[in-house]
Amino acid sequence: MSDDVEASADERDVSTADGGEDGGTAAIWAALHRERAARRSAEAEARKAADAADRYRTQAHRLMIDREIGDAVHASGGANTRLLRPHLEGCVAVVEEDGRDVIRVIGADGAPRWGMHGPMTVAELIHDLKGDPELVGIFQPPRAAAPGAPKPARTMSRREWQTEIASADAEKRAALIRDAAAGKIAVR
């Protein structure tokens, strides 16, 4: 092709864009609207993909935290996981460090807490919680009956027990509590 032919094609594009000879402004506006609609559609798809990625990341973080808490509770020698979990979940978060998601124990201010050898682990947090006098019951094993303990002579529902205690005088109430503590009365 020669330069003359290329120049005339360029001039034709300019004149078409101006609404001149071959095209009208309606065609240009239609093309502009199609381009904007395509861009909006692409942006909507990108938002959908980003939302799906955020949901996946949140789910993965939840599973990481649950696994870490479960492993730490198991390694701690046992505790009532159902009672301990709410205390741990509020203090454990997943943070990004060096491009990796890492589980960290965080303080009330949102900053990572420090333990013996660097960032605090969940096991160290559990050790700290064991010292809290309000949480002692979580770490005590359930009381089991002694092997030589007598079988209860009487079994009562909780409602029966409450009614019996409420209607008894002080002496009988003390006797009922003494029998329940000795294992002669079982309250279920």
C-alpha positions in Angstrom: 0.0 0.0 0.0 1.1 3.5 -0.6 1.2 6.4 1.7 -1.7 8.0 -0.2 -4.0 5.1 0.5 -3.1 5.0 4.2 -3.6 8.7 4.6 -7.0 8.6 3.0 -8.0 5.7 5.3 -6.9 7.7 8.3 -8.8 10.8 7.1 -11.9 8.6 6.5 -11.7 7.4 10.2 -11.4 10.9 11.4 -14.3 12.1 9.3 -16.4 9.1 10.5 -15.6 9.9 14.1 -16.7 13.5 13.5 -20.0 12.3 12.2 -19.0 13.1 8.7 -19.3 11.3 5.4 -19.8 7.5 6.1 -21.0 7.4 9.7 -23.4 9.3 11.8 -23.1 10.3 15.4 -25.7 7.6 16.2 -23.3 4.8 15.2 -20.6 6.3 17.3 -22.9 6.7 20.3 -24.1 3.1 19.9 -20.4 1.8 19.8 -19.7 3.9 22.9 -22.7 2.5 24.8 -21.7 -1.1 23.8 -18.2 -0.5 25.1 -19.5 0.9 28.4 -21.9 -2.0 28.8 -19.1 -4.4 28.2 -16.9 -2.7 30.7 -19.7 -2.7 33.3 -20.3 -6.4 32.7 -16.6 -7.1 33.1 -16.5 -5.1 36.3 -19.5 -7.0 37.7 -17.9 -10.3 36.9 -14.7 -9.1 38.6 -16.7 -8.1 41.7 -18.4 -11.5 41.7 -15.0 -13.3 41.5 -13.5 -11.1 44.2 -16.5 -11.8 46.5 -16.2 -15.5 45.9 -12.5 -15.3 46.7 -13.2 -13.4 49.9 -15.8 -16.0 51.0 -13.3 -18.8 50.2 -10.5 -17.0 52.1 -12.8 -16.5 55.1 -13.8 -20.1 55.1 -10.2 -21.3 54.9 -9.2 -18.9 57.7 -12.1 -20.3 59.9 -10.9 -23.9 59.2 -7.3 -23.0 60.0 -8.3 -21.4 63.3 -10.6 -24.3 64.3 -7.8 -26.8 63.5 -5.2 -24.8 65.5 -7.5 -24.5 68.5 -8.5 -28.1 68.4 -4.8 -29.3 68.3 -3.8 -26.9 71.1 -6.7 -28.0 73.4 -5.9 -31.7 72.7 -2.2 -31.1 73.4 -3.0 -29.2 76.6 -4.0 -32.3 78.4 -7.7 -31.8 77.9 -10.2 -29.2 78.7 -13.9 -28.7 78.1 -13.5 -27.6 74.5 -17.1 -26.3 74.2 -16.5 -23.9 77.1 -12.9 -23.0 76.2 -13.5 -22.3 72.4 -15.3 -18.9 72.8 -12.4 -17.6 75.0 -9.9 -18.7 72.3 -11.7 -17.6 69.2 -11.8 -14.0 70.3 -8.0 -14.0 70.7 -6.9 -15.9 67.6 -6.7 -14.5 64.1 -5.1 -15.2 60.7 -2.7 -12.5 59.6 -0.6 -12.3 56.4 3.1 -12.3 56.9 5.6 -12.5 54.0 2.8 -13.5 51.7 1.6 -16.4 53.9 -1.4 -16.7 56.1 -0.3 -17.3 59.7 -2.3 -17.9 62.9 -1.5 -15.4 65.6 -2.8 -14.7 69.1 -3.8 -11.1 69.2 -4.5 -8.8 72.1 -7.4 -6.5 72.8 -5.7 -3.8 70.7 -5.5 -6.1 67.7 -1.7 -6.4 67.8 0.0 -9.8 68.0 0.8 -10.9 71.6 4.3 -12.1 72.4 5.1 -15.4 74.2 8.3 -17.1 75.4 10.1 -17.4 72.1 8.4 -14.9 69.8 4.8 -14.6 68.8 2.5 -16.3 71.3 1.1 -19.7 70.3 -2.4 -20.9 71.0 -0.8 -23.5 73.5 0.8 -20.6 75.4 -2.5 -18.8 75.5 -4.2 -21.9 76.9 -1.4 -22.1 79.5 -2.2 -18.4 80.5 -5.9 -19.1 80.6 -5.3 -22.0 83.0 -4.0 -19.5 85.6 -7.2 -17.4 85.4 -9.2 -18.1 88.5 -12.5 -17.5 86.7 -11.7 -20.2 84.1 -10.5 -23.0 86.4 -13.6 -25.1 85.9 -12.9 -25.4 82.2 -9.6 -27.2 82.8 -10.8 -29.6 85.5 -11.7 -33.1 84.4 -15.3 -34.1 85.1 -15.7 -35.7 88.5 -16.0 -39.4 88.1 -17.4 -41.6 90.9 -14.7 -43.4 92.9 -14.5 -47.1 92.1 -15.7 -48.1 95.5 -18.5 -45.5 95.6 -21.9 -46.8 96.4 -24.5 -46.8 93.7 -27.1 -44.1 94.3 -30.1 -45.4 96.3 -32.3 -42.8 94.7 -32.3 -41.0 91.3 -34.2 -37.7 90.9 -34.8 -35.4 88.0 -33.5 -31.9 88.3 -37.0 -30.6 88.7 -37.8 -33.1 91.5 -34.5 -32.2 93.2 -35.3 -28.5 93.1 -38.8 -29.1 94.4 -37.5 -31.3 97.3 -34.9 -28.8 98.3 -37.3 -25.8 98.1 -40.0 -27.5 100.3 -37.6 -29.0 102.9 -36.7 -27.4 106.2 -33.1 -26.5 106.9 -32.3 -29.8 108.6 -33.8 -32.0 105.9 -32.2 -29.8 103.2 -28.7 -30.3 104.8 -29.4 -34.1 104.9 -30.4 -34.1 101.2 -27.3 -32.2 100.1 -25.1 -34.4 102.3 -26.6 -37.6 100.6 -26.2 -36.1 97.2 -22.6 -35.2 97.9 -22.0 -38.8 99.2 -23.5 -40.3 96.0 -26.6 -41.7 97.7 -28.8 -39.5 95.6 -28.2 -39.0 91.9 -29.7 -35.9 90.2 -30.1 -36.2 86.5 
